[in-house]
């Protein structure tokens, strides 16, 4: 029996002969379904594999869609991007947490990389199978205890700055979840930190890593002190501006990634996350998007929707990686909508996803409030899912700046706590 099954994405360019020869030498089973079949074929007819081999030139959104459709209870394949020299294109995949292969495609090097991916894919299947066996054997009580413990890691109440609204929705697919959200003050109360994250996989293992990652992020951010960072300006700009709260942000994400890659890389778990730091007085937001679904900044004047793109890889994947900062501005009437992939990947009984395009259609109009946005999307997910089983955790957070919000020099500064 072959030790590894490799699904080759049927897009140009195709893998070079030396790479294919190395795969055959390691006795890998090569499967080459058409791209059309992967994107539109029946879910029960899709191949099952350990590795999805894609060229660096492949569109990351297309790859993400293919992985979504390949994901089953048996686990999703590990994406491995290859290139013969287009390293800028390869970087896009690395930022999303994908593995990679570069020349020379020697059998020993290819074999070592593919064996590692096979072990990670197998670990994911093992954890899922263990979860299924636990449920079948009737460990409801233990899972309920786990759910209660995990609930303690989610905030009981949210610190909401004067002139702002924060609304959340959290629905785990099982009794314990890999998603989490957090809202807390940093920089001596001058900034508000907002985190939404999604640990790969579901069930008990993901819940344990959720607790670890949430604790590392919050502890590091809260204890970084009131520091200024000479941070680079917006993409394409050359100015350098001191940003209060950027140092705790960078420290929290880089330290968490460093700890996970030093101590837990073999477990195969990682997390995509969005970590934003808000200046409640001005509405300015500095953030890191670590391989997460791009949050949507909904304009209050109806001028459009801006996606806050990825600024670094998922945490727990690459040691010593670099995270850059993104910037956004929330004006009166604007809403920031942050979500996990349980929203666009909600499945109807026929297996089709809700999808990113449908999300954008639903959110096309100016938001009246953050709660309206969360209620609208939660209702859409429930209606689309219908009688189908909820396959993934659903987490949504909406940060809204009402039009009646007062300016940065108005009286009444401070936070209120919302349960």
C-alpha positions, 0 to 999 in steps of 0.5 A: 500500500502506498504510504502517501496519497497525493492529489495533484491540482490540475492547473498550469503549470503541472509538476515537473518530471523530476518532482513526479519521479521523486513522488513515485520513488517514495511509492506515493499514489498520485491522483489527478482529478480535474479542477472542475471535478474538485470544484463542482463534483459530487462531495461523495465522489471526491478523492481522499488524500494526505497531500494536495499538491499545487503550483505556487501560481495557483490562486489561493482562493481556488485552493481554499475552495478545493480544500473546503470541498475535500474536507471530510470527517476523515480530515483535510489534506495538507496543502503543499505548494511547489515552485521552480522559481516564482518565490513571490507567488510561493510567499502567498501560500506560505502566509496562509500556512501551506507547506512548500517544495522548491528545487532541487526536487531530490527524492530524499528531500521530497520524501522527508517533506511528504512524510511530515505532511502525511504524519500531520494529516494522519494526526488530524484523522486520529484526533477526529476518530478519537473524538468520534469514538468518545462520543459513541462510547458515551463520554457526554459527561466528560465533554460537558465538563470540558465545555464548562471549562472552555466556557471559562476561557471566553469573556463573561462580559465585554469592555465596551468604550464609550461611543462604541458597540460590540456584539458577538455570536458563538455557536460551537459545532460540538460540545467543545470548540476550536474557535474563540474570541476575546476583548480586553484592554491593553496599554493601561486602558488606552487601547482595546484589543479584539481577537477572533481565532480558529484552531484547525480541526474540531473537538477536544484537541482543538479545544485544548489548543484554543485554551493555550493560544488564548491564554498566551495571546492575552497574557503577553498583550496585557503584560507588554506595558505602555510602549510605542513602536515606530511602525511602518505606515500603510502599504506603499507608504514611507512614513513611520508613525508611533503607534500605541498598542502596536508593540503589545500586538506584535509581541503577543502574536510573535511570542505565541507563534514562537512558543507553539512552533518550539513546543507543539509543532509535532502535534500539527495544530495551528490557528488562524487569527485576527488580532486588532487594537482599537484607539477608541478616541480616533477610530484607528485600528492596527491589526495582524491577520494571521492567515484568517478569513479577511474581516470586512469593514462595512462603510456606514455611508454605503461607499463599499466594503473593504476586506482586511487582508492577511498580514502574516501566516497562521500561528504555530506553522512557521518558526521565526516568521515575520508578521506585519501590521495592517491599518484601518479607520472606523468612522461614525456609522462603520462596522468591522465584521470579524468571523471564522470560516464556519460562516462562509463554509456553512453547508446546506443539506445538499452540501453547498457552501453559503460562500463569500459572494453570498456574504457580500451580497447580504452585507451590501447595504450600510449597517444600522448597527453591529447587532443587525449585522450579526443577527443578519449573518446568523440568520443566513447561516441557519437558513442555509444550513436548514436540517443539515448538521453544523459542520464547523464552529461559528463565531462572529464579532461586530465592532460598530461606531454609531453615527451619534458617537462623539469626537475624541475630545468629548467628555464621558471617556471610559468603558462600560461592561456588557455581559 
